[in-house]
Amino acid sequence: MNFWLIVNGKGVGNPELREAVDRIRNEGVNLSVRVTWESGDIARFLEEAGDQNLDRIIVAGGDGTLHEATNALMGIESSRRPALGIIPMGTANDFATATGIPNPPLDALSLAVHGTPRAIDVARINDLYFLNMASGGFGAKVTSDTPPALKKLLGGGAYSLVGIMQAWRFEPFRCHLQTRDGNYERDLIVLAIGNGRQAGGGQELTPRALLNDGLLDVLTVESFSLSRIGNAIHELRELPTDGELVRYHQLTSMDFQSETPLPINLDGEFHEFTQATIKVCPGALSIILPDECRLMYEGKPADRHGRGR
């Protein structure tokens, strides 16, 4: 079997990655390396991989690199779409961390080469796809405003630091949501739509999410005064579907409209929307994950929607 490793240009000089590639090649694995230089390279490489009928490609980078790879893969006809392996090399690596993909490049590359592909869902917001999380409002603003130098220095902790600095001056956004559980309009400080569970350097926003259940988990948190912080904490622990401040839904689709452009972070990439339709694409991608991945549902497919999580 032939493998392509697509490396984000920022990490090409990583000595651990170079050593990992040498070690895997010494095992007799036919591994070719492609390096990104500019926007669009990942899509071009993946299209070439599809044309060559490669069964598996491996991407080395952070959540933003995975976001680009996901959108490129979804643009390839499903019959030609290769399976995806991941080597986490970003700041937060939220998807890799939550799914248990090992951080050392040799361990991650070994898993990507020797592991078994598993079908997972992909989420779609308008014409964009995301693999892990769409986080709107405060979290998205924090991520977009965190300077790259600070992220490099502090890693995921940089998001917490910037969040503390901004919390006191964040303006909630007026948002109208349409879901199967009803329509409602609220002043929100958090809107999180999870295929995976965490964003922002390790914050679990949708803790009940699974990658192969055919559902998206949606968390909303309404703006509240300091006097109600106890109520908010309680509801964040319970995650009710009809809380006063916090609501948690599991859906196959939803719509939202915002009076002003809503900042949304898609797998590490910043966007703004005033309206969006969000849908789940069940089993759209094959990805190599650890056997004991806690984000994979292992029961019968027919039980996924009625298991009462």
Buried (B, 14 or more C-beta within 10 A) or exposed (E): EBBBBBBBEBBBEBEBBBEBBEBBEEEEBEBBBBBBEEEEBBBEBBBEBBEEEBEBBBBBBBBBBBBBBBBBBBEBEEEBBBBBBBBBBBBBBBBBBBBBBBEEBBEBBBBBBEBEBBBBBBBBBEEBBBBBBBBBBBBBBBBBBBEEEBBEEBBBBBBBEBBEEBEEEBEBBBBBBBBEBEEBEBEBBBBBBBBBBBBBBBBBBBBBBBBBBBBBBBBBBBBBEEEBEEBBEEBBEEBBEEBEBBBBBBBBBBBBBBEEEBBBBBBBBBBEBEEBEBBBBBBBBBBBBBEEBEBBBEEEEEEBEEEEB
